[in-house]
């Protein structure tokens, strides 16, 4: 993954390709939380499901209707362990 490079491609609001993903915080059929090189990205929608996730390239591809995107500069949560998040 190239440092600092982040792209988001939405095809017909139904198929989305995201690059520059460092971690996926969680997902279900209504939202996907990703930590990118440009900050936290939360995708809200319906019938969302991840088709491909590559740790090596930092790419995530998912399908489902995208209703909104929410960016945040908060990166600190990315460093929390899974167990720490679970027991908050």
C-alpha positions as CSV (number, residue, x, y, z in Angstrom):
1,X,0.0,0.0,0.0
2,X,1.4,3.4,-1.0
3,X,1.6,5.7,2.1
4,X,-0.9,8.5,2.1
5,X,-2.7,7.4,-1.1
6,X,-6.4,7.0,-0.7
7,X,-9.0,6.6,-3.5
8,X,-12.8,6.0,-3.4
9,X,-14.7,4.8,-6.5
10,X,-18.4,4.4,-6.3
11,X,-20.0,2.7,-9.4
12,X,-23.8,3.4,-9.7
13,X,-24.1,3.6,-5.9
14,X,-23.9,-0.2,-5.8
15,X,-20.2,-1.3,-6.1
16,X,-17.4,0.6,-4.2
17,X,-13.7,0.3,-4.4
18,X,-11.6,1.9,-1.6
19,X,-7.8,2.0,-1.6
20,X,-5.5,3.2,1.2
21,X,-7.3,1.1,3.8
22,X,-5.2,0.3,6.9
23,X,-7.8,-1.6,8.9
24,X,-11.5,-2.5,8.9
25,X,-13.0,-1.6,12.3
26,X,-16.3,-3.5,11.8
27,X,-19.1,-4.0,9.4
28,X,-22.6,-5.3,9.0
29,X,-25.3,-5.0,6.3
30,X,-25.9,-1.3,7.1
31,X,-22.5,0.2,7.7
32,X,-18.7,-0.4,7.2
33,X,-16.1,1.3,9.3
34,X,-12.6,1.6,7.8
35,X,-9.5,3.3,8.8
36,X,-7.8,4.8,5.8
37,X,-4.6,6.8,5.3
38,X,-6.8,9.9,5.3
39,X,-8.8,9.1,8.4
40,X,-11.7,7.0,9.5
41,X,-14.4,6.4,6.9
42,X,-17.8,5.1,7.7
43,X,-20.1,4.0,4.9
44,X,-23.8,3.9,5.6
45,X,-26.2,2.0,3.3
46,X,-28.3,-1.1,2.8
47,X,-27.4,-4.7,1.9
48,X,-23.7,-3.9,2.2
49,X,-21.3,-6.9,2.0
50,X,-17.5,-7.0,1.5
51,X,-16.4,-8.9,-1.6
52,X,-12.6,-8.5,-1.2
53,X,-10.3,-7.2,1.4
54,X,-6.5,-7.2,0.8
55,X,-4.1,-6.4,3.7
56,X,-1.2,-6.3,1.3
57,X,-2.6,-3.7,-1.1
58,X,-5.0,-1.9,1.3
59,X,-7.9,-2.4,-1.0
60,X,-11.5,-3.1,0.0
61,X,-14.3,-3.8,-2.5
62,X,-17.9,-4.1,-1.4
63,X,-21.4,-4.1,-2.9
64,X,-24.7,-2.7,-1.6
65,X,-26.5,0.6,-1.9
66,X,-24.4,3.5,-0.5
67,X,-26.5,6.1,1.2
68,X,-23.8,8.3,2.9
69,X,-20.1,8.5,3.6
70,X,-18.7,10.0,6.8
71,X,-15.0,10.9,7.2
72,X,-13.3,11.7,10.5
73,X,-9.7,12.5,11.3
74,X,-9.9,10.3,14.4
75,X,-7.1,7.7,14.0
76,X,-6.7,6.8,17.7
77,X,-9.3,4.1,17.7
78,X,-7.4,2.2,15.1
79,X,-4.7,1.5,17.6
80,X,-7.1,-0.1,20.1
81,X,-7.0,-3.8,20.3
82,X,-10.1,-5.9,19.4
83,X,-10.6,-7.0,23.0
84,X,-10.3,-3.4,24.3
85,X,-13.1,-2.4,21.8
86,X,-15.2,-5.4,22.8
87,X,-15.2,-4.6,26.5
88,X,-15.8,-0.9,26.4
